[in-house]
Amino acid sequence: MAIKIVTDSTSYIPSNLTKELDIAMVSLNVNFDDESYHEVDISNSVFYNKFVLQIRPILTVEDGKVAVLSKVRTQKKLLKKVSNKK
């Protein structure tokens, strides 16, 4: 019986080593609101920019000043949180 080593893309094994050791790599998906990427196809800078840019503050006014009431990461969570605030 043959044995095959399989890992996901978060193992960050260099491609030359996966080829040399015949390790199969399965890419995880990274999802942002309406976009989806294979983890192996998105750079760290694009990932972090999209991740940080998805933070949506929920603002309120306290004593005449704007203040952050909460922060959420997705539009769906934002709408849910805002609709629950009455």
N, CA, C and O atoms as a Maestro MAE file, in Angstrom:
{
 s_m_m2io_version
 :::
 2.0.0
}

f_m_ct {
 s_m_title
 :::
 protein
 m_atom[344] {
  # First column is atom index #
  i_m_mmod_type
  r_m_x_coord
  r_m_y_coord
  r_m_z_coord
  i_m_residue_number
  s_m_chain_name
  s_m_pdb_residue_name
  s_m_pdb_atom_name
  i_m_atomic_number
  :::
  1 25 0.833 -1.163 0.000 1 A "MET " " N  " 7
  2 3 0.000 0.000 0.000 1 A "MET " " CA " 6
  3 2 0.894 1.248 0.000 1 A "MET " " C  " 6
  4 15 1.827 1.351 0.797 1 A "MET " " O  " 8
  5 25 0.599 2.190 -0.900 2 A "ALA " " N  " 7
  6 3 1.387 3.421 -1.003 2 A "ALA " " CA " 6
  7 2 0.917 4.432 0.046 2 A "ALA " " C  " 6
  8 15 -0.266 4.508 0.375 2 A "ALA " " O  " 8
  9 25 1.860 5.191 0.551 3 A "ILE " " N  " 7
  10 3 1.553 6.241 1.525 3 A "ILE " " CA " 6
  11 2 1.914 7.583 0.885 3 A "ILE " " C  " 6
  12 15 2.987 7.743 0.304 3 A "ILE " " O  " 8
  13 25 1.006 8.528 1.003 4 A "LYS " " N  " 7
  14 3 1.216 9.863 0.432 4 A "LYS " " CA " 6
  15 2 1.091 10.900 1.538 4 A "LYS " " C  " 6
  16 15 0.167 10.834 2.349 4 A "LYS " " O  " 8
  17 25 1.999 11.843 1.577 5 A "ILE " " N  " 7
  18 3 1.938 12.934 2.555 5 A "ILE " " CA " 6
  19 2 1.177 14.094 1.914 5 A "ILE " " C  " 6
  20 15 1.494 14.531 0.808 5 A "ILE " " O  " 8
  21 25 0.161 14.581 2.639 6 A "VAL " " N  " 7
  22 3 -0.650 15.700 2.178 6 A "VAL " " CA " 6
  23 2 -0.667 16.743 3.288 6 A "VAL " " C  " 6
  24 15 -0.817 16.406 4.462 6 A "VAL " " O  " 8
  25 25 -0.512 18.010 2.915 7 A "THR " " N  " 7
  26 3 -0.567 19.086 3.888 7 A "THR " " CA " 6
  27 2 -1.360 20.237 3.292 7 A "THR " " C  " 6
  28 15 -1.627 20.260 2.091 7 A "THR " " O  " 8
  29 25 -1.738 21.198 4.138 8 A "ASP " " N  " 7
  30 3 -2.414 22.377 3.598 8 A "ASP " " CA " 6
  31 2 -1.401 23.508 3.443 8 A "ASP " " C  " 6
  32 15 -0.263 23.419 3.901 8 A "ASP " " O  " 8
  33 25 -1.845 24.555 2.794 9 A "SER " " N  " 7
  34 3 -0.936 25.649 2.438 9 A "SER " " CA " 6
  35 2 -0.427 26.435 3.636 9 A "SER " " C  " 6
  36 15 0.534 27.192 3.499 9 A "SER " " O  " 8
  37 25 -1.035 26.282 4.798 10 A "THR " " N  " 7
  38 3 -0.540 27.011 5.973 10 A "THR " " CA " 6
  39 2 0.701 26.363 6.584 10 A "THR " " C  " 6
  40 15 1.260 26.883 7.549 10 A "THR " " O  " 8
  41 25 1.130 25.244 6.034 11 A "SER " " N  " 7
  42 3 2.376 24.636 6.518 11 A "SER " " CA " 6
  43 2 3.588 25.410 5.997 11 A "SER " " C  " 6
  44 15 4.678 25.321 6.562 11 A "SER " " O  " 8
  45 25 3.389 26.167 4.916 12 A "TYR " " N  " 7
  46 3 4.444 26.997 4.328 12 A "TYR " " CA " 6
  47 2 5.728 26.223 4.047 12 A "TYR " " C  " 6
  48 15 6.831 26.731 4.249 12 A "TYR " " O  " 8
  49 25 5.566 24.991 3.580 13 A "ILE " " N  " 7
  50 3 6.721 24.194 3.158 13 A "ILE " " CA " 6
  51 2 7.169 24.743 1.800 13 A "ILE " " C  " 6
  52 15 6.344 24.884 0.897 13 A "ILE " " O  " 8
  53 25 8.436 25.049 1.643 14 A "PRO " " N  " 7
  54 3 8.910 25.592 0.365 14 A "PRO " " CA " 6
  55 2 8.591 24.658 -0.801 14 A "PRO " " C  " 6
  56 15 8.642 23.436 -0.660 14 A "PRO " " O  " 8
  57 25 8.261 25.242 -1.950 15 A "SER " " N  " 7
  58 3 7.844 24.440 -3.109 15 A "SER " " CA " 6
  59 2 8.922 23.456 -3.559 15 A "SER " " C  " 6
  60 15 8.606 22.356 -4.012 15 A "SER " " O  " 8
  61 25 10.198 23.848 -3.436 16 A "ASN " " N  " 7
  62 3 11.256 22.911 -3.839 16 A "ASN " " CA " 6
  63 2 11.260 21.665 -2.950 16 A "ASN " " C  " 6
  64 15 11.571 20.568 -3.413 16 A "ASN " " O  " 8
  65 25 10.913 21.843 -1.668 17 A "LEU " " N  " 7
  66 3 10.875 20.706 -0.745 17 A "LEU " " CA " 6
  67 2 9.639 19.824 -0.994 17 A "LEU " " C  " 6
  68 15 9.720 18.600 -0.892 17 A "LEU " " O  " 8
  69 25 8.507 20.442 -1.318 18 A "THR " " N  " 7
  70 3 7.308 19.635 -1.609 18 A "THR " " CA " 6
  71 2 7.531 18.788 -2.862 18 A "THR " " C  " 6
  72 15 7.073 17.649 -2.941 18 A "THR " " O  " 8
  73 25 8.239 19.358 -3.837 19 A "LYS " " N  " 7
  74 3 8.547 18.588 -5.056 19 A "LYS " " CA " 6
  75 2 9.538 17.474 -4.753 19 A "LYS " " C  " 6
  76 15 9.356 16.335 -5.184 19 A "LYS " " O  " 8
  77 25 10.583 17.810 -4.012 20 A "GLU " " N  " 7
  78 3 11.633 16.833 -3.694 20 A "GLU " " CA " 6
  79 2 11.074 15.651 -2.899 20 A "GLU " " C  " 6
  80 15 11.432 14.502 -3.154 20 A "GLU " " O  " 8
  81 25 10.193 15.940 -1.934 21 A "LEU " " N  " 7
  82 3 9.649 14.886 -1.061 21 A "LEU " " CA " 6
  83 2 8.291 14.360 -1.520 21 A "LEU " " C  " 6
  84 15 7.671 13.538 -0.845 21 A "LEU " " O  " 8
  85 25 7.834 14.847 -2.681 22 A "ASP " " N  " 7
  86 3 6.552 14.431 -3.257 22 A "ASP " " CA " 6
  87 2 5.397 14.622 -2.260 22 A "ASP " " C  " 6
  88 15 4.600 13.713 -2.024 22 A "ASP " " O  " 8
  89 25 5.334 15.834 -1.682 23 A "ILE " " N  " 7
  90 3 4.279 16.182 -0.726 23 A "ILE " " CA " 6
  91 2 3.178 16.920 -1.483 23 A "ILE " " C  " 6
  92 15 3.451 17.893 -2.186 23 A "ILE " " O  " 8
  93 25 1.952 16.465 -1.342 24 A "ALA " " N  " 7
  94 3 0.817 17.134 -1.989 24 A "ALA " " CA " 6
  95 2 0.385 18.323 -1.127 24 A "ALA " " C  " 6
  96 15 0.286 18.218 0.096 24 A "ALA " " O  " 8
  97 25 0.130 19.453 -1.787 25 A "MET " " N  " 7
  98 3 -0.253 20.678 -1.084 25 A "MET " " CA " 6
  99 2 -1.687 21.037 -1.473 25 A "MET " " C  " 6
  100 15 -2.010 21.148 -2.655 25 A "MET " " O  " 8
  101 25 -2.538 21.217 -0.469 26 A "VAL " " N  " 7
  102 3 -3.918 21.638 -0.689 26 A "VAL " " CA " 6
  103 2 -4.035 23.075 -0.202 26 A "VAL " " C  " 6
  104 15 -3.719 23.377 0.950 26 A "VAL " " O  " 8
  105 25 -4.491 23.962 -1.088 27 A "SER " " N  " 7
  106 3 -4.593 25.372 -0.721 27 A "SER " " CA " 6
  107 2 -5.899 25.648 0.016 27 A "SER " " C  " 6
  108 15 -6.968 25.184 -0.381 27 A "SER " " O  " 8
  109 25 -5.786 26.410 1.092 28 A "LEU " " N  " 7
  110 3 -6.979 26.865 1.797 28 A "LEU " " CA " 6
  111 2 -7.528 28.091 1.086 28 A "LEU " " C  " 6
  112 15 -6.797 28.764 0.361 28 A "LEU " " O  " 8
  113 25 -8.805 28.388 1.285 29 A "ASN " " N  " 7
  114 3 -9.406 29.588 0.719 29 A "ASN " " CA " 6
  115 2 -9.422 30.694 1.756 29 A "ASN " " C  " 6
  116 15 -9.622 30.449 2.946 29 A "ASN " " O  " 8
  117 25 -9.209 31.913 1.290 30 A "VAL " " N  " 7
  118 3 -9.288 33.104 2.124 30 A "VAL " " CA " 6
  119 2 -10.448 33.922 1.564 30 A "VAL " " C  " 6
  120 15 -10.442 34.275 0.385 30 A "VAL " " O  " 8
  121 25 -11.439 34.225 2.393 31 A "ASN " " N  " 7
  122 3 -12.637 34.913 1.926 31 A "ASN " " CA " 6
  123 2 -12.755 36.315 2.515 31 A "ASN " " C  " 6
  124 15 -12.560 36.520 3.713 31 A "ASN " " O  " 8
  125 25 -13.074 37.264 1.661 32 A "PHE " " N  " 7
  126 3 -13.354 38.643 2.044 32 A "PHE " " CA " 6
  127 2 -14.701 38.989 1.432 32 A "PHE " " C  " 6
  128 15 -14.859 38.920 0.213 32 A "PHE " " O  " 8
  129 25 -15.673 39.360 2.251 33 A "ASP " " N  " 7
  130 3 -17.029 39.692 1.788 33 A "ASP " " CA " 6
  131 2 -17.414 38.958 0.509 33 A "ASP " " C  " 6
  132 15 -17.977 37.865 0.571 33 A "ASP " " O  " 8
  133 25 -17.118 39.545 -0.654 34 A "ASP " " N  " 7
  134 3 -17.554 38.941 -1.912 34 A "ASP " " CA " 6
  135 2 -16.394 38.439 -2.767 34 A "ASP " " C  " 6
  136 15 -16.571 38.180 -3.957 34 A "ASP " " O  " 8
  137 25 -15.213 38.299 -2.174 35 A "GLU " " N  " 7
  138 3 -14.049 37.811 -2.899 35 A "GLU " " CA " 6
  139 2 -13.473 36.585 -2.196 35 A "GLU " " C  " 6
  140 15 -13.501 36.484 -0.970 35 A "GLU " " O  " 8
  141 25 -12.953 35.661 -2.992 36 A "SER " " N  " 7
  142 3 -12.335 34.462 -2.440 36 A "SER " " CA " 6
  143 2 -11.023 34.205 -3.180 36 A "SER " " C  " 6
  144 15 -10.962 34.304 -4.406 36 A "SER " " O  " 8
  145 25 -9.990 33.880 -2.435 37 A "TYR " " N  " 7
  146 3 -8.667 33.605 -3.001 37 A "TYR " " CA " 6
  147 2 -8.167 32.275 -2.469 37 A "TYR " " C  " 6
  148 15 -8.486 31.878 -1.349 37 A "TYR " " O  " 8
  149 25 -7.369 31.586 -3.296 38 A "HIS " " N  " 7
  150 3 -6.601 30.465 -2.768 38 A "HIS " " CA " 6
  151 2 -5.461 31.087 -1.977 38 A "HIS " " C  " 6
  152 15 -4.835 32.044 -2.435 38 A "HIS " " O  " 8
  153 25 -5.192 30.560 -0.814 39 A "GLU " " N  " 7
  154 3 -4.157 31.149 0.037 39 A "GLU " " CA " 6
  155 2 -2.816 31.246 -0.682 39 A "GLU " " C  " 6
  156 15 -2.070 32.202 -0.472 39 A "GLU " " O  " 8
  157 25 -2.508 30.281 -1.516 40 A "VAL " " N  " 7
  158 3 -1.223 30.299 -2.219 40 A "VAL " " CA " 6
  159 2 -1.172 31.371 -3.309 40 A "VAL " " C  " 6
  160 15 -0.094 31.673 -3.821 40 A "VAL " " O  " 8
  161 25 -2.328 31.953 -3.673 41 A "ASP " " N  " 7
  162 3 -2.381 32.943 -4.748 41 A "ASP " " CA " 6
  163 2 -2.462 34.389 -4.257 41 A "ASP " " C  " 6
  164 15 -2.504 35.310 -5.072 41 A "ASP " " O  " 8
  165 25 -2.485 34.603 -2.942 42 A "ILE " " N  " 7
  166 3 -2.616 35.966 -2.417 42 A "ILE " " CA " 6
  167 2 -1.350 36.317 -1.626 42 A "ILE " " C  " 6
  168 15 -0.886 35.541 -0.790 42 A "ILE " " O  " 8
  169 25 -0.812 37.492 -1.909 43 A "SER " " N  " 7
  170 3 0.418 37.897 -1.207 43 A "SER " " CA " 6
  171 2 0.080 38.358 0.206 43 A "SER " " C  " 6
  172 15 -1.064 38.699 0.507 43 A "SER " " O  " 8
  173 25 1.086 38.361 1.059 44 A "ASN " " N  " 7
  174 3 0.874 38.819 2.440 44 A "ASN " " CA " 6
  175 2 0.382 40.261 2.477 44 A "ASN " " C  " 6
  176 15 -0.507 40.591 3.262 44 A "ASN " " O  " 8
  177 25 0.954 41.127 1.632 45 A "SER " " N  " 7
  178 3 0.550 42.537 1.657 45 A "SER " " CA " 6
  179 2 -0.902 42.715 1.226 45 A "SER " " C  " 6
  180 15 -1.627 43.509 1.826 45 A "SER " " O  " 8
  181 25 -1.336 41.994 0.201 46 A "VAL " " N  " 7
  182 3 -2.734 42.075 -0.228 46 A "VAL " " CA " 6
  183 2 -3.646 41.545 0.884 46 A "VAL " " C  " 6
  184 15 -4.676 42.149 1.185 46 A "VAL " " O  " 8
  185 25 -3.270 40.429 1.486 47 A "PHE " " N  " 7
  186 3 -4.071 39.861 2.576 47 A "PHE " " CA " 6
  187 2 -4.245 40.857 3.716 47 A "PHE " " C  " 6
  188 15 -5.371 41.126 4.136 47 A "PHE " " O  " 8
  189 25 -3.154 41.401 4.214 48 A "TYR " " N  " 7
  190 3 -3.238 42.306 5.358 48 A "TYR " " CA " 6
  191 2 -3.975 43.592 5.016 48 A "TYR " " C  " 6
  192 15 -4.721 44.111 5.847 48 A "TYR " " O  " 8
  193 25 -3.778 44.123 3.798 49 A "ASN " " N  " 7
  194 3 -4.521 45.323 3.396 49 A "ASN " " CA " 6
  195 2 -6.016 45.049 3.343 49 A "ASN " " C  " 6
  196 15 -6.805 45.863 3.820 49 A "ASN " " O  " 8
  197 25 -6.416 43.931 2.779 50 A "LYS " " N  " 7
  198 3 -7.844 43.599 2.717 50 A "LYS " " CA " 6
  199 2 -8.394 43.336 4.114 50 A "LYS " " C  " 6
  200 15 -9.515 43.741 4.423 50 A "LYS " " O  " 8
  201 25 -7.624 42.667 4.954 51 A "PHE " " N  " 7
  202 3 -8.061 42.341 6.310 51 A "PHE " " CA " 6
  203 2 -8.266 43.619 7.121 51 A "PHE " " C  " 6
  204 15 -9.300 43.786 7.768 51 A "PHE " " O  " 8
  205 25 -7.302 44.505 7.087 52 A "VAL " " N  " 7
  206 3 -7.391 45.753 7.850 52 A "VAL " " CA " 6
  207 2 -8.489 46.644 7.281 52 A "VAL " " C  " 6
  208 15 -9.237 47.266 8.035 52 A "VAL " " O  " 8
  209 25 -8.588 46.707 5.956 53 A "LEU " " N  " 7
  210 3 -9.599 47.571 5.344 53 A "LEU " " CA " 6
  211 2 -11.021 47.077 5.593 53 A "LEU " " C  " 6
  212 15 -11.974 47.835 5.410 53 A "LEU " " O  " 8
  213 25 -11.178 45.833 6.003 54 A "GLN " " N  " 7
  214 3 -12.512 45.313 6.276 54 A "GLN " " CA " 6
  215 2 -13.020 45.687 7.658 54 A "GLN " " C  " 6
  216 15 -14.180 45.422 7.972 54 A "GLN " " O  " 8
  217 25 -12.197 46.287 8.481 55 A "ILE " " N  " 7
  218 3 -12.658 46.707 9.802 55 A "ILE " " CA " 6
  219 2 -13.578 47.905 9.608 55 A "ILE " " C  " 6
  220 15 -13.174 48.933 9.066 55 A "ILE " " O  " 8
  221 25 -14.811 47.758 10.052 56 A "ARG " " N  " 7
  222 3 -15.792 48.826 9.915 56 A "ARG " " CA " 6
  223 2 -16.186 49.319 11.302 56 A "ARG " " C  " 6
  224 15 -16.754 48.568 12.096 56 A "ARG " " O  " 8
  225 25 -15.886 50.577 11.590 57 A "PRO " " N  " 7
  226 3 -16.275 51.091 12.901 57 A "PRO " " CA " 6
  227 2 -17.761 51.442 12.931 57 A "PRO " " C  " 6
  228 15 -18.311 51.938 11.948 57 A "PRO " " O  " 8
  229 25 -18.388 51.186 14.044 58 A "ILE " " N  " 7
  230 3 -19.757 51.641 14.287 58 A "ILE " " CA " 6
  231 2 -19.611 52.835 15.211 58 A "ILE " " C  " 6
  232 15 -19.129 52.721 16.338 58 A "ILE " " O  " 8
  233 25 -20.036 53.972 14.708 59 A "LEU " " N  " 7
  234 3 -19.809 55.218 15.432 59 A "LEU " " CA " 6
  235 2 -21.049 55.660 16.205 59 A "LEU " " C  " 6
  236 15 -22.174 55.301 15.860 59 A "LEU " " O  " 8
  237 25 -20.826 56.421 17.227 60 A "THR " " N  " 7
  238 3 -21.894 57.013 18.024 60 A "THR " " CA " 6
  239 2 -21.447 58.428 18.405 60 A "THR " " C  " 6
  240 15 -20.276 58.779 18.258 60 A "THR " " O  " 8
  241 25 -22.373 59.215 18.884 61 A "VAL " " N  " 7
  242 3 -22.028 60.557 19.341 61 A "VAL " " CA " 6
  243 2 -22.245 60.607 20.848 61 A "VAL " " C  " 6
  244 15 -23.335 60.326 21.344 61 A "VAL " " O  " 8
  245 25 -21.192 60.968 21.560 62 A "GLU " " N  " 7
  246 3 -21.240 61.089 23.022 62 A "GLU " " CA " 6
  247 2 -20.743 62.468 23.404 62 A "GLU " " C  " 6
  248 15 -19.629 62.851 23.048 62 A "GLU " " O  " 8
  249 25 -21.551 63.207 24.118 63 A "ASP " " N  " 7
  250 3 -21.186 64.559 24.549 63 A "ASP " " CA " 6
  251 2 -20.718 65.434 23.394 63 A "ASP " " C  " 6
  252 15 -19.771 66.208 23.533 63 A "ASP " " O  " 8
  253 25 -21.389 65.304 22.257 64 A "GLY " " N  " 7
  254 3 -21.061 66.113 21.091 64 A "GLY " " CA " 6
  255 2 -19.827 65.662 20.330 64 A "GLY " " C  " 6
  256 15 -19.392 66.343 19.402 64 A "GLY " " O  " 8
  257 25 -19.255 64.521 20.710 65 A "LYS " " N  " 7
  258 3 -18.060 64.005 20.033 65 A "LYS " " CA " 6
  259 2 -18.360 62.638 19.428 65 A "LYS " " C  " 6
  260 15 -19.094 61.835 20.004 65 A "LYS " " O  " 8
  261 25 -17.781 62.392 18.263 66 A "VAL " " N  " 7
  262 3 -17.934 61.090 17.616 66 A "VAL " " CA " 6
  263 2 -17.014 60.094 18.311 66 A "VAL " " C  " 6
  264 15 -15.834 60.370 18.528 66 A "VAL " " O  " 8
  265 25 -17.563 58.936 18.655 67 A "ALA " " N  " 7
  266 3 -16.776 57.897 19.328 67 A "ALA " " CA " 6
  267 2 -17.051 56.556 18.660 67 A "ALA " " C  " 6
  268 15 -18.124 56.338 18.097 67 A "ALA " " O  " 8
  269 25 -16.075 55.666 18.730 68 A "VAL " " N  " 7
  270 3 -16.246 54.322 18.185 68 A "VAL " " CA " 6
  271 2 -17.015 53.491 19.199 68 A "VAL " " C  " 6
  272 15 -16.581 53.305 20.335 68 A "VAL " " O  " 8
  273 25 -18.170 52.996 18.762 69 A "LEU " " N  " 7
  274 3 -19.002 52.157 19.620 69 A "LEU " " CA " 6
  275 2 -18.533 50.705 19.549 69 A "LEU " " C  " 6
  276 15 -18.514 49.992 20.553 69 A "LEU " " O  " 8
  277 25 -18.158 50.287 18.353 70 A "SER " " N  " 7
  278 3 -17.760 48.897 18.134 70 A "SER " " CA " 6
  279 2 -17.042 48.814 16.797 70 A "SER " " C  " 6
  280 15 -17.055 49.768 16.019 70 A "SER " " O  " 8
  281 25 -16.411 47.667 16.528 71 A "LYS " " N  " 7
  282 3 -15.767 47.413 15.246 71 A "LYS " " CA " 6
  283 2 -16.174 46.019 14.784 71 A "LYS " " C  " 6
  284 15 -16.212 45.080 15.579 71 A "LYS " " O  " 8
  285 25 -16.474 45.893 13.506 72 A "VAL " " N  " 7
  286 3 -16.795 44.592 12.926 72 A "VAL " " CA " 6
  287 2 -15.991 44.432 11.642 72 A "VAL " " C  " 6
  288 15 -15.504 45.413 11.081 72 A "VAL " " O  " 8
  289 25 -15.854 43.187 11.179 73 A "ARG " " N  " 7
  290 3 -15.004 42.927 10.021 73 A "ARG " " CA " 6
  291 2 -15.745 42.755 8.703 73 A "ARG " " C  " 6
  292 15 -15.127 42.926 7.652 73 A "ARG " " O  " 8
  293 25 -17.017 42.430 8.699 74 A "THR " " N  " 7
  294 3 -17.704 42.201 7.431 74 A "THR " " CA " 6
  295 2 -18.967 43.033 7.344 74 A "THR " " C  " 6
  296 15 -19.533 43.445 8.357 74 A "THR " " O  " 8
  297 25 -19.397 43.274 6.117 75 A "GLN " " N  " 7
  298 3 -20.607 44.066 5.905 75 A "GLN " " CA " 6
  299 2 -21.816 43.360 6.525 75 A "GLN " " C  " 6
  300 15 -22.684 44.006 7.111 75 A "GLN " " O  " 8
  301 25 -21.866 42.057 6.394 76 A "LYS " " N  " 7
  302 3 -22.976 41.283 6.955 76 A "LYS " " CA " 6
  303 2 -23.059 41.484 8.470 76 A "LYS " " C  " 6
  304 15 -24.142 41.714 9.008 76 A "LYS " " O  " 8
  305 25 -21.910 41.395 9.160 77 A "LYS " " N  " 7
  306 3 -21.887 41.596 10.612 77 A "LYS " " CA " 6
  307 2 -22.234 43.037 10.966 77 A "LYS " " C  " 6
  308 15 -22.902 43.292 11.968 77 A "LYS " " O  " 8
  309 25 -21.775 43.984 10.134 78 A "LEU " " N  " 7
  310 3 -22.085 45.391 10.367 78 A "LEU " " CA " 6
  311 2 -23.588 45.626 10.324 78 A "LEU " " C  " 6
  312 15 -24.153 46.245 11.226 78 A "LEU " " O  " 8
  313 25 -24.239 45.125 9.266 79 A "LEU " " N  " 7
  314 3 -25.675 45.319 9.124 79 A "LEU " " CA " 6
  315 2 -26.447 44.647 10.262 79 A "LEU " " C  " 6
  316 15 -27.420 45.201 10.773 79 A "LEU " " O  " 8
  317 25 -26.008 43.456 10.651 80 A "LYS " " N  " 7
  318 3 -26.669 42.751 11.753 80 A "LYS " " CA " 6
  319 2 -26.537 43.536 13.058 80 A "LYS " " C  " 6
  320 15 -27.510 43.693 13.796 80 A "LYS " " O  " 8
  321 25 -25.336 44.025 13.336 81 A "LYS " " N  " 7
  322 3 -25.095 44.744 14.575 81 A "LYS " " CA " 6
  323 2 -25.872 46.056 14.615 81 A "LYS " " C  " 6
  324 15 -26.455 46.407 15.640 81 A "LYS " " O  " 8
  325 25 -25.878 46.782 13.495 82 A "VAL " " N  " 7
  326 3 -26.587 48.056 13.430 82 A "VAL " " CA " 6
  327 2 -28.098 47.843 13.536 82 A "VAL " " C  " 6
  328 15 -28.785 48.625 14.193 82 A "VAL " " O  " 8
  329 25 -28.619 46.799 12.901 83 A "SER " " N  " 7
  330 3 -30.058 46.553 12.944 83 A "SER " " CA " 6
  331 2 -30.522 46.133 14.336 83 A "SER " " C  " 6
  332 15 -31.695 46.304 14.671 83 A "SER " " O  " 8
  333 25 -29.614 45.583 15.157 84 A "ASN " " N  " 7
  334 3 -29.963 45.192 16.524 84 A "ASN " " CA " 6
  335 2 -29.902 46.365 17.501 84 A "ASN " " C  " 6
  336 15 -30.412 46.274 18.618 84 A "ASN " " O  " 8
  337 25 -29.277 47.466 17.079 85 A "LYS " " N  " 7
  338 3 -29.178 48.663 17.926 85 A "LYS " " CA " 6
  339 2 -30.386 49.553 17.663 85 A "LYS " " C  " 6
  340 15 -30.521 50.106 16.572 85 A "LYS " " O  " 8
  341 25 -31.246 49.692 18.631 86 A "LYS " " N  " 7
  342 3 -32.437 50.538 18.450 86 A "LYS " " CA " 6
  343 2 -32.548 51.508 19.571 86 A "LYS " " C  " 6
  344 15 -33.483 52.309 19.604 86 A "LYS " " O  " 8
  :::
 }
 m_bond[343] {
  # First column is bond index #
  i_m_from
  i_m_to
  i_m_order
  :::
  1 1 2 1
  2 2 3 1
  3 3 4 2
  4 3 5 1
  5 5 6 1
  6 6 7 1
  7 7 8 2
  8 7 9 1
  9 9 10 1
  10 10 11 1
  11 11 12 2
  12 11 13 1
  13 13 14 1
  14 14 15 1
  15 15 16 2
  16 15 17 1
  17 17 18 1
  18 18 19 1
  19 19 20 2
  20 19 21 1
  21 21 22 1
  22 22 23 1
  23 23 24 2
  24 23 25 1
  25 25 26 1
  26 26 27 1
  27 27 28 2
  28 27 29 1
  29 29 30 1
  30 30 31 1
  31 31 32 2
  32 31 33 1
  33 33 34 1
  34 34 35 1
  35 35 36 2
  36 35 37 1
  37 37 38 1
  38 38 39 1
  39 39 40 2
  40 39 41 1
  41 41 42 1
  42 42 43 1
  43 43 44 2
  44 43 45 1
  45 45 46 1
  46 46 47 1
  47 47 48 2
  48 47 49 1
  49 49 50 1
  50 50 51 1
  51 51 52 2
  52 51 53 1
  53 53 54 1
  54 54 55 1
  55 55 56 2
  56 55 57 1
  57 57 58 1
  58 58 59 1
  59 59 60 2
  60 59 61 1
  61 61 62 1
  62 62 63 1
  63 63 64 2
  64 63 65 1
  65 65 66 1
  66 66 67 1
  67 67 68 2
  68 67 69 1
  69 69 70 1
  70 70 71 1
  71 71 72 2
  72 71 73 1
  73 73 74 1
  74 74 75 1
  75 75 76 2
  76 75 77 1
  77 77 78 1
  78 78 79 1
  79 79 80 2
  80 79 81 1
  81 81 82 1
  82 82 83 1
  83 83 84 2
  84 83 85 1
  85 85 86 1
  86 86 87 1
  87 87 88 2
  88 87 89 1
  89 89 90 1
  90 90 91 1
  91 91 92 2
  92 91 93 1
  93 93 94 1
  94 94 95 1
  95 95 96 2
  96 95 97 1
  97 97 98 1
  98 98 99 1
  99 99 100 2
  100 99 101 1
  101 101 102 1
  102 102 103 1
  103 103 104 2
  104 103 105 1
  105 105 106 1
  106 106 107 1
  107 107 108 2
  108 107 109 1
  109 109 110 1
  110 110 111 1
  111 111 112 2
  112 111 113 1
  113 113 114 1
  114 114 115 1
  115 115 116 2
  116 115 117 1
  117 117 118 1
  118 118 119 1
  119 119 120 2
  120 119 121 1
  121 121 122 1
  122 122 123 1
  123 123 124 2
  124 123 125 1
  125 125 126 1
  126 126 127 1
  127 127 128 2
  128 127 129 1
  129 129 130 1
  130 130 131 1
  131 131 132 2
  132 131 133 1
  133 133 134 1
  134 134 135 1
  135 135 136 2
  136 135 137 1
  137 137 138 1
  138 138 139 1
  139 139 140 2
  140 139 141 1
  141 141 142 1
  142 142 143 1
  143 143 144 2
  144 143 145 1
  145 145 146 1
  146 146 147 1
  147 147 148 2
  148 147 149 1
  149 149 150 1
  150 150 151 1
  151 151 152 2
  152 151 153 1
  153 153 154 1
  154 154 155 1
  155 155 156 2
  156 155 157 1
  157 157 158 1
  158 158 159 1
  159 159 160 2
  160 159 161 1
  161 161 162 1
  162 162 163 1
  163 163 164 2
  164 163 165 1
  165 165 166 1
  166 166 167 1
  167 167 168 2
  168 167 169 1
  169 169 170 1
  170 170 171 1
  171 171 172 2
  172 171 173 1
  173 173 174 1
  174 174 175 1
  175 175 176 2
  176 175 177 1
  177 177 178 1
  178 178 179 1
  179 179 180 2
  180 179 181 1
  181 181 182 1
  182 182 183 1
  183 183 184 2
  184 183 185 1
  185 185 186 1
  186 186 187 1
  187 187 188 2
  188 187 189 1
  189 189 190 1
  190 190 191 1
  191 191 192 2
  192 191 193 1
  193 193 194 1
  194 194 195 1
  195 195 196 2
  196 195 197 1
  197 197 198 1
  198 198 199 1
  199 199 200 2
  200 199 201 1
  201 201 202 1
  202 202 203 1
  203 203 204 2
  204 203 205 1
  205 205 206 1
  206 206 207 1
  207 207 208 2
  208 207 209 1
  209 209 210 1
  210 210 211 1
  211 211 212 2
  212 211 213 1
  213 213 214 1
  214 214 215 1
  215 215 216 2
  216 215 217 1
  217 217 218 1
  218 218 219 1
  219 219 220 2
  220 219 221 1
  221 221 222 1
  222 222 223 1
  223 223 224 2
  224 223 225 1
  225 225 226 1
  226 226 227 1
  227 227 228 2
  228 227 229 1
  229 229 230 1
  230 230 231 1
  231 231 232 2
  232 231 233 1
  233 233 234 1
  234 234 235 1
  235 235 236 2
  236 235 237 1
  237 237 238 1
  238 238 239 1
  239 239 240 2
  240 239 241 1
  241 241 242 1
  242 242 243 1
  243 243 244 2
  244 243 245 1
  245 245 246 1
  246 246 247 1
  247 247 248 2
  248 247 249 1
  249 249 250 1
  250 250 251 1
  251 251 252 2
  252 251 253 1
  253 253 254 1
  254 254 255 1
  255 255 256 2
  256 255 257 1
  257 257 258 1
  258 258 259 1
  259 259 260 2
  260 259 261 1
  261 261 262 1
  262 262 263 1
  263 263 264 2
  264 263 265 1
  265 265 266 1
  266 266 267 1
  267 267 268 2
  268 267 269 1
  269 269 270 1
  270 270 271 1
  271 271 272 2
  272 271 273 1
  273 273 274 1
  274 274 275 1
  275 275 276 2
  276 275 277 1
  277 277 278 1
  278 278 279 1
  279 279 280 2
  280 279 281 1
  281 281 282 1
  282 282 283 1
  283 283 284 2
  284 283 285 1
  285 285 286 1
  286 286 287 1
  287 287 288 2
  288 287 289 1
  289 289 290 1
  290 290 291 1
  291 291 292 2
  292 291 293 1
  293 293 294 1
  294 294 295 1
  295 295 296 2
  296 295 297 1
  297 297 298 1
  298 298 299 1
  299 299 300 2
  300 299 301 1
  301 301 302 1
  302 302 303 1
  303 303 304 2
  304 303 305 1
  305 305 306 1
  306 306 307 1
  307 307 308 2
  308 307 309 1
  309 309 310 1
  310 310 311 1
  311 311 312 2
  312 311 313 1
  313 313 314 1
  314 314 315 1
  315 315 316 2
  316 315 317 1
  317 317 318 1
  318 318 319 1
  319 319 320 2
  320 319 321 1
  321 321 322 1
  322 322 323 1
  323 323 324 2
  324 323 325 1
  325 325 326 1
  326 326 327 1
  327 327 328 2
  328 327 329 1
  329 329 330 1
  330 330 331 1
  331 331 332 2
  332 331 333 1
  333 333 334 1
  334 334 335 1
  335 335 336 2
  336 335 337 1
  337 337 338 1
  338 338 339 1
  339 339 340 2
  340 339 341 1
  341 341 342 1
  342 342 343 1
  343 343 344 2
  :::
 }
}
